[in-house]
């Protein structure tokens, strides 16, 4: 599945990849990660503490640290999205795959 980013983002995503677990959910038609990726790229960090949000906001300004988002998709499904500090790669993964 190709991940499509439809609007302007606050930062460059780089190469976008997903882990085997996320890919399996996508291939089986259980999950579409695109809305969560869009939220991440727009600086909506999802279900994070205020401290983690501030850390992401500071990393966005400095460009010197990774960006991390967490989304509770369903009661049993959580998605993490991590963009590396140099904005070269954005990875979609399940917490169990970290």
C-alpha positions in Angstrom: 0.0 0.0 0.0 1.3 3.4 -0.9 1.0 6.0 1.8 -0.3 9.2 0.4 0.2 12.6 2.2 -2.6 14.9 1.0 -1.8 18.2 2.5 1.2 20.3 3.5 3.1 19.0 6.4 5.2 20.8 9.1 8.3 18.7 8.4 9.8 16.4 5.8 8.9 12.7 6.3 11.8 11.3 4.3 11.4 7.7 3.2 8.2 6.2 4.7 8.2 2.6 5.8 6.0 0.3 7.9 6.9 -2.7 9.9 5.7 -6.2 9.1 2.9 -5.9 11.7 1.5 -2.7 10.3 1.8 -4.0 6.7 -0.1 -7.2 7.7 -3.0 -5.1 9.1 -3.0 -2.9 6.0 -2.9 -5.9 3.6 -5.8 -7.6 5.4 -7.9 -4.4 5.1 -8.1 -4.0 8.9 -6.3 -0.7 9.1 -5.6 2.4 7.0 -2.6 4.3 8.5 -2.9 7.3 6.2 -4.9 9.6 8.6 -2.5 8.9 11.4 0.5 9.6 9.2 -1.1 12.9 8.2 -1.7 13.8 11.8 1.9 13.1 12.7 3.2 15.2 9.8 1.0 18.0 10.9 2.3 18.0 14.4 -0.6 16.3 16.1 1.4 13.9 18.3 -1.6 11.9 19.4 -1.8 10.3 22.8 1.3 11.7 24.4 2.0 13.4 27.8 2.4 17.1 27.9 6.2 16.6 28.4 6.5 14.3 25.4 4.5 16.9 23.3 6.9 19.7 24.4 9.9 17.5 23.5 8.5 16.9 20.0 7.8 20.6 19.6 11.3 21.4 20.6 12.7 18.7 18.3 10.6 20.1 15.4 12.2 23.6 16.0 15.7 22.4 16.5 15.8 19.6 14.0 18.1 17.7 16.4 15.9 14.9 17.7 13.4 12.4 16.5 9.7 13.0 16.4 7.4 10.4 18.0 3.6 10.0 17.9 1.3 7.5 19.5 -2.3 6.9 18.4 -4.8 4.6 20.2 -6.6 3.5 17.0 -8.9 1.0 18.8 -9.1 -0.5 22.2 -6.6 -3.2 21.1 -4.6 -1.4 18.4 -2.0 1.3 19.1 0.2 2.8 16.3 3.5 4.5 16.8 5.1 6.8 14.2 8.7 7.8 14.5 10.5 10.3 12.2 14.3 10.1 12.6 16.2 13.2 13.8 17.5 14.0 10.3 14.0 13.5 8.8 15.4 10.9 6.5 12.9 8.1 7.5 9.5 7.9 9.0 8.5 4.5 10.4 5.0 3.2 11.2 5.1 0.4 13.8 3.2 -1.4 16.5 4.6 -1.0 20.0 5.3 -4.7 20.2 7.7 -4.3 17.2 9.9 -1.6 18.9 
